[in-house]
Amino acid sequence: MKVVFTDEFKKSLKQLVWRERLSCVNPAEYYRNIKWFIQRGRRGYSDCDLWNTNNHIAEAVIAYLDHNAQCKMAGYPPDLTEKKWEHYKAEICWLMQQQLCRDTPVEVLRSDAYQKRLASAQRIFGQYWQSLWC
């Protein structure tokens, strides 16, 4: 089967590609990016982050956990061992990555093993939310 594109579709595709390529020099886009940068510096979040707050928080938690793993200066909660805390941080990181991942097959999302791990990771995140400084 051969796929045939209409001239109108080809024209709109070219316009879309050029719009994406030139978005960095588009004055309106440039202004918004600067405004959002300043807002993040002042408030810690920008107007565009409010559209998808859960992804913004997930990205921030993942970045923190990556930095925390690299600096090796943090401790762990008093009711856990260091090894257990590392496991919990890995589960929290997995949970945040699942929030950002949109291409997981439906069969996997509906499986019992996935649902159990998701519930466990959510419980851990809720229980140790105040211990993320460790």
PyMOL commands that set and color helices and strands:
alter all, ss='L'
color gray80, all
select helices_A, chain A and resi 7-21+27-43+47-71+82-100+106-110+112-127+129-131
alter helices_A, ss='H'
color red, helices_A
deselect
rebuild
show_as cartoon
